Amino acid sequence: MAKKLPAKATILAKPESGRADASVIEARIKEITRRKLRGHTRYKLLELATEWGVTEHRMDQLIAVANRRIIEASKTDIEEDVGTIVNNLWDLYERADIEGDRAEMHKIMATLSKIKGLDKIQISIKDDRNLNNIEESQLDGVIEDSRTGEEI
């Protein structure tokens, strides 16, 4: 016959020895974390202190550990997120290309340019000459990069 496991409240309750072992403490932190993620306030969490037989100070320590874990789990690497977004946009671009949707391709390219910061680059003409009949070799001399002020 299978051994029946005790209810969660029994596991988290104050042990007869007076001190909770590491597994009980971990279970309490997980329970606090679960409840915090569901919107429980400190006041509501303190109700558990009585049930578990711990002081308000100890409960605040457990809540602090749960808070740190939630914050750590929420941190993301911005470079990884940008990489994922860029990869997904290229997938969308490929689909739009297959479907021949040039408008969608243009929107995706504009979004990629913004992500990469290319939308901030402006090319300016550094003199007022009429450039309609200028040769390409001479054009390089009149264009400059607006970020650096250098000729391109």
N, C-alpha and C positions, 0 to 999 in steps of 0.2 A: 504494500500500500504506500502511495506517495506521501511524503511528508508535507503537510500544509504549511505554507509560509505565513508568518505573522503579518497582520495589517501594517500598512505604511506608518500609521500613527504610532503603533507599538514599537516599530524599529527606531523611530525618531525620538521616542519618549526618553526621559532621563533614565539611564541604566541603574540597576540596583546598586552597583559599585560606587555610584556618585559621579563618575567621570565617563564622558563619552569617548569611545575610541575613534581612530581616524576614519573608519568607514561610516560611523554615525555622523561625525562632523561633515564629511563629504556629502552624505545624503541630505543633511540639513541645508548645506549651501546650495545644492542642486534644487531643493524644494523652494528655497527663498528666491533663487534665480528664476525659476519657473513662474512663481507668483509675481515677481517684479515685472517680468515680461508681459504678464497679463494685466498690469496696471495697479497692483496692490501698493498702497502707501506704507510708509514706515509704521504708522499707527496700526494699520491692519496686520502688518507682519509681526508686531509686538504681541499680538494675541497668541502667536505660536510660542512665544517665550514661556508663557504659563503652561501651555500644553507640554512643552519639552522640558520644563523645569530648569530653565536657564535665566540668568539675570538680564535686565535690560541692557547693561553694558556689554555682556557677551553677545546678545542678539545684535547690537550695533556693530560689533566686530564681524559677525557672520554676514550681516547685510553689506558691510564694506567690501568683504571678499567677493560677494556676489556682484556688487557694482563694478569692481575692477574686472571681473571676468566678462561682464556684459560689454564694458568699454573695449576691452581687448578684442573680443569677438567681433565688435563692430568696426574695428579699424580695417581699412583696406589699403592696399598699395595702389596709389593713383596711377602709376605707370602700368600696372597690370590691368586696371580698369580701362584705361585709354587703349591699351593693346587689344583688349576684348572688343571694345566699341569699334575700333578701326577695322579689325578683322571682320566683324559683322557687316560693317558698311561695304567692305570690298565684296562680300558675298552678295549683298543686295545689288551692288553695282553690276556684278556679273550676271545676275538674273535679269536686271533691267536691260542689259546689253543683249542678252539672248532674245528677250521679248521685243527688242527694238524700241524701247521706251526712252527716247533721248531726253525728254524733260526730266524724268526720274534720275537718269544718269547725271544730268547737270546739277540737280539738287544734292545728290550724294557727293559729287565732286566738290561742291561749295561747302558742304558740311565737313568733309575731310580737310579742305583748305583751312577752315576755321580751327579745327582741332590742332592742326600742325602750325597754326599761327601765320599761315601764308596769306590770309585775308588782310593782314595789316601792312603788307608790302605794297608800296606804291611806286610806280615808275614816273619820273617827271622829266620834262624837257628843260635843259638848263639854259637854253637861249630861245629867242623868238624867231629864228629863221623859219622860212617856209620849208617844211620838210617833205612836201609832196614829191618833188623831183630829185631827192637826194639818193645817192647810191647807198647800198647796205653797208659797205665798208666805212662810210662816213657817219652812218647813223650811230655806231657805237660811241663815237666821240661826243654826242649830244644827249645821251641818256645817262642818268645817274640813279643810284639806288637811294630811295628816300630814307632808309634806315641809317645809312652810313654817310651819305653825301658823296660817296665815291662814284666815279664813272663805272659803268658796267661794260 
